[in-house]
Amino acid sequence: MLNKALRFYTKYLAVWVIVLGIVAYFWPKPFIALNPAMEWFFALTMFGIGAVLKIDDFKQIALRPLIVLIGVCGQFTIMPFGAFAIAKLFNLPPEVAVGLILTGCAPGAMTSNVMCYIAKADAAYSVSLTTVATLLCPLLTPGLTFLLAKATMDVPFWAMFLSVVKMVVLPLLAGFGVRYILKQRIEKMVEVFPALSTTFIVFICSLVIALNRNSLLMLTVPVFAAVLVLNIGGLGAGYALGSAFRMNLARRRTLAIEIGMQNAGLGVVLALKHFGPTAAAPAAVFVFVCIITASLLASLWQRTECAEDGERQTDCCYRHRGFL
């Protein structure tokens, strides 16, 4: 019963983001009071994600290095440069432009693994891409943000690098280490970790709304439009990338979802820490926009099997993560 409740809670992340966002807009003080704990919350999110990884996930990377390389290169070129172009196209204010670029430079979201399963895409490929992108993001996220946004604002590369190491890599490895050491003893707790991650992401997005309460109405239309174009463009470009390399249908779907979805929670935390609340707005909007569009796409695709591939998707690697 508890497991079903946790799965239900995790599945409807977009709903909780919207509901708590409305609460934060009208009653911002409780959320703002928890602002000092924000980095710890995100670190705990990444610890939970690390705790549901298995050695088999890393074996998959070794078995398919070329297609993983293609996907990761697509992730860190299409979205960052796409965000840069869209910021110019919409003539966004400097802080908002930096926030959008930072969102584009983030790695893929772990939620994309769930969406790939629902869409009958290549589940193992999705996990491989997300894992590699997350491990590379301490260098690539601040590096690409510095490259693309330095003309707009001062970008503290080394400060961002250290933030990502502390909030992403170290907690992720710690979670993986705990899972490896405890093995079966932690298996019963696996369902809890995605729910905790969902809670922290919802809180982080609500905090951004609370901090931006006075300026949110002015930002809504241009930010939402820019974020929507970036998200849909990423979905389309990811699918096109898979087609260009003649990947099968399941992997084309995977690339679409992986590239179109970003770890915008990381973007929110980095923006708040290094650029201010306004810069965090695009990432906060991206969280629920990408979940809604990916959910719609996954629902559409799940009606059609990837028959041309001769591959049958299994859910075992997702059930042990507590995602389903």
DAURQUI-V916470 format. One record per backbone hydrogen bond with DSSP energy under -1.0 kcal/mol. CO is the residue of the C=O (numbers start at 0). NH is the residue of the N-H. Records with the same first field share a line. If there is no record, write none. Layout:
CO->NH ; NH
This chain:
0->4
1->5
2->6
3->7
4->8
5->9
6->10
7->11
11->15
12->16
13->17
14->18
15->19
16->20
17->21
18->22
19->23
20->24
21->25
22->26
27->31
28->32
31->34
33->36
34->37
36->40
37->41
38->42
39->43
40->44
41->45
42->46
43->47
44->48
45->49
46->50
48->51
49->52
53->56
54->58
55->59
57->61
58->62
59->63
63->67
64->68
65->69
66->70
67->71
68->72
69->73
70->74
71->75
73->76 ; 77
76->80
77->81
78->82
79->83
80->84
81->85
82->86
83->87
84->88
85->89
86->91
92->96
93->97
94->98
95->99
96->100
97->101
98->102
99->103
100->104
102->105
106->262
108->111
109->112
110->114
111->115
112->116
113->117
114->118
115->120
116->119
120->122
121->125
122->126
123->127
124->128
125->129
126->130
127->131
128->132
129->133
130->134
131->135
132->136
135->138 ; 139
136->140
138->142
139->143
140->144
141->145
142->146
143->147
144->148
145->149
148->151 ; 152
154->156
155->159
156->160
157->161
158->162
159->163
160->164
161->165
162->166
163->167 ; 168
164->169
167->171
168->172
169->173
170->174
171->175
172->176
173->177
174->178
175->179
176->180
177->181
178->182
181->184
182->185
185->188
186->189
188->191
191->195
192->196
193->197
194->198
195->199
196->200
197->201
198->202
199->203
200->204
201->205
202->206
203->207
204->208
205->209
206->210
207->211
211->215
214->218
215->219
218->222
219->223
220->224
221->225
222->226
223->227
224->228
225->229
226->230
227->231
228->232
229->233
230->234
231->235
232->236
233->237
234->238
235->239
236->240
237->241
238->242
239->243
240->244
241->246
242->245
247->251
248->252
249->121 ; 253
250->254
251->255
252->256
253->257
254->258
255->259
256->260
261->263
262->266
263->267
264->268
265->269
266->270
267->271
268->272
269->273
270->274 ; 275
277->280
279->283
280->284
281->285
282->286
284->288
285->289
286->290
287->291
288->292
289->293
290->294
291->295
292->296
293->297
294->298
295->299
296->300
297->301
300->303
304->306
305->308
314->318
315->319
317->322
